[in-house]
Amino acid sequence: MLLALTMLSLASCHSSKSDGKMEFSVEGTLANAADKMLYIEEMTPDNGAQFVDSIPCDEKGHFKFKVAMEYQTFFNLHSSEYDYIVLLPSDGENISLSGDAADLGGSYHVDGSPESQLMWQIQSYINDANNTIADIAQRDRYNREHLGEAEYERAHKETDSIFVAEHNTVYVMFHNFIEDNRGSLSTLYAIDAPFNHTGRVFYSEPDFEVFEQVLEGLEEKNPDNPHTQYYRTRVERARSARMISQQQQQAGQEFIVE
């Protein structure tokens, strides 16, 4: 979605306006951000990033900006390509942000926006899981380098069990998050939460009922939001594929029986 922007650049204040009826502001001071540029992008329903604006920080790392939006949606804020945070503002919110630009995703804190705080909670879950997994991997590497083959096999089984326990813990946390925040757009991020960088917490199989649960909540509270509409189509496609797969499996079983 393209926003018609009018950009006004001041020493530590930047503003973006469009024809949208909703608006929010963000202000804060970041460590290690002196004279750096911050970039803000809107996350479209298909998860594409659409550039909105760039915001200059002053010599103290302070910044302030306003953004207009047509509907509640996600925005990512970053100073580097791979280190970003996601905000979920509501109309009229004045968001306060703090953190360290050198590790924004691992250090930031947000106030003044309840649903952006939910996004922070999701990020905290992910950060904690990544730290735990890194510790497990480090322990496994040490064991592989310093233990004999038989000893390492025993130790590896232990680290594997710790890894599985961590996944189960994260699964429960995100499942509870989805139940506790039924209908919030933040549940869209929760359902797609990553685990161990290349994996995910939830998969359409065997966790399809969780995907359905997210959709039911969004249909109740945000039925007309484009993110809900896109997710509805996604779930409907997954449901159809699931039914076809089940029918094929059943047909195969019947053939075997015959």
C-alpha positions as CSV (number, residue, x, y, z in Angstrom):
1,M,0.0,0.0,0.0
2,L,1.4,3.4,-1.0
3,L,1.0,6.3,1.3
4,A,1.0,9.8,0.0
5,L,3.6,11.5,2.1
6,T,4.4,15.0,2.9
7,M,7.8,15.0,4.6
8,L,8.9,17.7,6.9
9,S,12.5,17.4,8.2
10,L,13.6,19.2,11.4
11,A,16.7,18.7,13.6
12,S,15.1,15.9,15.6
13,C,11.5,15.9,14.5
14,H,10.2,14.3,11.4
15,S,6.6,14.0,10.2
16,S,4.8,11.9,7.6
17,K,1.3,12.6,6.6
18,S,-1.1,11.0,4.2
19,D,-4.8,11.1,3.4
20,G,-5.3,8.4,6.0
21,K,-7.8,9.1,8.8
22,M,-5.7,7.6,11.5
23,E,-2.4,8.9,12.9
24,F,0.1,8.0,15.6
25,S,3.4,9.4,16.8
26,V,6.6,7.9,18.1
27,E,9.3,9.7,20.2
28,G,12.3,8.4,22.0
29,T,16.0,8.4,22.6
30,L,18.3,5.5,21.6
31,A,21.8,4.8,22.7
32,N,24.4,4.6,19.9
33,A,22.0,6.4,17.6
34,A,23.6,9.8,17.4
35,D,23.1,11.4,13.9
36,K,21.8,8.0,12.6
37,M,18.8,7.6,10.3
38,L,15.9,5.4,11.4
39,Y,13.7,3.9,8.7
40,I,10.0,3.0,9.1
41,E,8.2,0.6,6.9
42,E,4.6,-0.5,6.8
43,M,4.1,-4.3,6.8
44,T,1.4,-5.0,4.2
45,P,-1.0,-8.0,4.8
46,D,1.1,-10.3,2.6
47,N,4.1,-9.5,4.8
48,G,5.8,-7.2,2.3
49,A,7.6,-4.1,3.6
50,Q,6.5,-0.8,2.1
51,F,8.8,2.2,2.8
52,V,7.1,5.0,4.6
53,D,9.8,7.4,5.9
54,S,13.3,8.0,7.2
55,I,13.8,9.7,10.5
56,P,17.0,11.6,11.6
57,C,18.1,11.2,15.1
58,D,19.9,14.2,16.7
59,E,23.3,14.2,18.3
60,K,21.8,12.6,21.5
61,G,19.9,9.9,19.6
62,H,16.6,11.6,20.0
63,F,13.9,11.3,17.4
64,K,10.2,12.1,16.9
65,F,7.8,11.5,14.0
66,K,4.2,11.1,13.1
67,V,2.7,8.6,10.6
68,A,-0.8,8.4,9.1
69,M,-2.4,5.1,8.3
70,E,-5.6,4.0,6.7
71,Y,-6.3,1.1,9.1
72,Q,-4.5,-0.5,12.0
73,T,-1.4,-2.2,10.7
74,F,2.2,-3.2,11.6
75,F,5.2,-0.9,11.2
76,N,8.8,-2.0,11.5
77,L,11.4,0.5,12.7
78,H,15.1,-0.1,12.1
79,S,18.5,1.5,11.6
80,S,20.1,-1.6,10.1
81,E,18.8,-4.1,7.7
82,Y,18.6,-7.1,10.0
83,D,17.9,-5.5,13.4
84,Y,14.3,-4.1,13.6
85,I,11.3,-3.9,15.9
86,V,7.6,-4.1,15.0
87,L,5.0,-1.7,16.3
88,L,1.3,-2.1,16.2
89,P,-0.1,1.3,16.9
90,S,-3.7,2.4,17.3
91,D,-5.1,5.8,16.2
92,G,-4.1,8.7,18.3
93,E,-1.3,7.0,20.3
94,N,1.8,8.8,21.4
95,I,4.3,6.0,21.6
96,S,7.5,6.3,23.7
97,L,10.5,4.2,22.7
98,S,13.8,3.5,24.3
99,G,16.7,1.1,23.6
100,D,20.1,0.7,22.0
101,A,20.4,1.1,18.3
102,A,23.3,-1.4,18.3
103,D,20.9,-4.1,19.4
104,L,17.4,-2.6,18.9
105,G,15.5,-5.9,18.8
106,G,17.2,-7.2,22.0
107,S,17.1,-4.0,24.0
108,Y,14.1,-1.9,23.2
109,H,11.1,-1.0,25.4
110,V,7.9,0.6,24.3
111,D,5.2,2.5,26.2
112,G,2.0,4.3,25.3
113,S,0.7,1.6,22.9
114,P,-0.9,-1.5,24.4
115,E,-0.7,-3.6,21.2
116,S,2.9,-2.5,20.5
117,Q,3.6,-3.8,24.0
118,L,2.1,-7.1,22.9
119,M,4.5,-7.1,20.0
120,W,7.4,-6.4,22.5
121,Q,6.2,-9.4,24.5
122,I,6.4,-11.6,21.4
123,Q,9.9,-10.4,20.7
124,S,10.9,-11.0,24.3
125,Y,9.7,-14.6,24.0
126,I,11.7,-15.0,20.8
127,N,14.8,-13.4,22.2
128,D,14.7,-15.6,25.3
129,A,14.2,-18.8,23.2
130,N,17.1,-17.8,20.9
131,N,19.4,-17.2,23.9
132,T,18.5,-20.6,25.4
133,I,19.0,-22.4,22.1
134,A,22.4,-20.7,21.6
135,D,23.4,-22.0,25.0
136,I,22.3,-25.5,24.1
137,A,24.2,-25.4,20.8
138,Q,27.3,-24.1,22.6
139,R,27.1,-26.9,25.1
140,D,26.7,-29.4,22.4
141,R,29.7,-28.1,20.5
142,Y,31.9,-28.2,23.6
143,N,30.8,-31.8,24.3
144,R,31.5,-32.9,20.7
145,E,35.0,-31.4,20.9
146,H,36.0,-32.6,24.4
147,L,34.1,-36.0,24.9
148,G,34.7,-39.4,23.6
149,E,32.2,-40.9,21.1
150,A,30.2,-42.8,23.7
151,E,30.2,-40.0,26.2
152,Y,29.2,-37.5,23.5
153,E,26.2,-39.7,22.4
154,R,24.9,-39.7,26.0
155,A,25.5,-35.9,26.4
156,H,23.9,-35.3,23.0
157,K,20.7,-37.1,24.0
158,E,20.6,-34.8,27.1
159,T,21.0,-31.6,25.1
160,D,18.3,-32.9,22.6
161,S,15.9,-33.4,25.5
162,I,16.6,-29.8,26.7
163,F,16.0,-28.5,23.2
164,V,12.6,-30.3,23.0
165,A,11.7,-29.0,26.5
166,E,12.5,-25.5,25.4
167,H,10.3,-25.9,22.3
168,N,7.4,-27.2,24.5
169,T,7.8,-24.2,26.8
170,V,7.8,-21.7,24.0
171,Y,4.8,-23.5,22.4
172,V,2.8,-23.1,25.6
173,M,3.8,-19.4,26.0
174,F,2.6,-18.6,22.5
175,H,-0.5,-20.7,22.8
176,N,-1.4,-18.8,26.0
177,F,-0.6,-15.5,24.3
178,I,-3.1,-16.3,21.5
179,E,-5.8,-17.2,24.0
180,D,-5.2,-14.2,26.2
181,N,-5.2,-11.7,23.3
182,R,-7.9,-13.1,21.2
183,G,-8.9,-10.8,18.4
184,S,-5.7,-8.7,18.5
185,L,-3.7,-8.4,15.3
186,S,-0.7,-9.3,17.4
187,T,-1.9,-12.9,17.3
188,L,-1.0,-12.9,13.6
189,Y,2.7,-12.5,14.6
190,A,2.3,-15.0,17.4
191,I,1.0,-17.7,15.0
192,D,4.0,-17.2,12.7
193,A,6.6,-16.9,15.5
194,P,10.0,-18.4,14.6
195,F,11.7,-21.0,16.6
196,N,15.5,-21.8,16.3
197,H,15.8,-19.3,13.4
198,T,14.9,-21.7,10.6
199,G,11.8,-23.3,12.3
200,R,8.5,-22.2,13.6
201,V,6.5,-22.6,16.8
202,F,3.3,-23.5,15.0
203,Y,2.7,-25.4,11.7
204,S,-0.6,-25.9,9.9
205,E,-0.1,-29.6,10.7
206,P,-0.5,-30.6,13.5
207,D,-1.5,-27.2,14.9
208,F,-4.3,-26.2,12.5
209,E,-6.8,-25.6,15.3
210,V,-4.5,-22.8,16.6
211,F,-4.6,-21.2,13.2
212,E,-8.4,-21.5,13.2
213,Q,-8.5,-20.0,16.7
214,V,-6.6,-16.9,15.6
215,L,-9.0,-16.4,12.7
216,E,-12.0,-16.8,14.9
217,G,-10.8,-14.0,17.2
218,L,-9.9,-11.7,14.3
219,E,-13.3,-12.3,12.8
220,E,-15.0,-11.2,16.0
221,K,-12.9,-8.1,16.7
222,N,-11.3,-7.0,13.4
223,P,-13.3,-8.5,10.6
224,D,-12.8,-5.7,8.1
225,N,-9.1,-5.2,8.6
226,P,-7.1,-6.1,5.5
227,H,-4.8,-8.2,7.6
228,T,-7.8,-10.3,8.7
229,Q,-9.0,-10.6,5.2
230,Y,-5.7,-11.8,3.9
231,Y,-5.3,-14.3,6.8
232,R,-8.9,-15.5,6.2
233,T,-7.9,-16.5,2.6
234,R,-4.7,-18.1,3.9
235,V,-6.6,-20.3,6.4
236,E,-9.3,-21.2,3.9
237,R,-6.6,-22.4,1.4
238,A,-4.9,-24.4,4.2
239,R,-8.2,-25.8,5.2
240,S,-8.9,-26.9,1.6
241,A,-5.5,-28.5,1.2
242,R,-5.9,-30.2,4.5
243,M,-9.2,-31.7,3.5
244,I,-7.8,-32.9,0.2
245,S,-4.9,-34.5,2.0
246,Q,-7.2,-36.3,4.5
247,Q,-9.4,-37.5,1.6
248,Q,-6.4,-38.9,-0.2
249,Q,-5.1,-40.6,2.9
250,Q,-8.6,-42.1,3.5
251,A,-8.8,-43.3,-0.1
252,G,-5.4,-44.9,0.2
253,Q,-6.4,-46.7,3.4
254,E,-9.6,-48.0,1.8
255,F,-7.6,-49.2,-1.2
256,I,-5.2,-51.1,1.1
257,V,-8.1,-52.7,2.9
258,E,-9.7,-53.9,-0.3
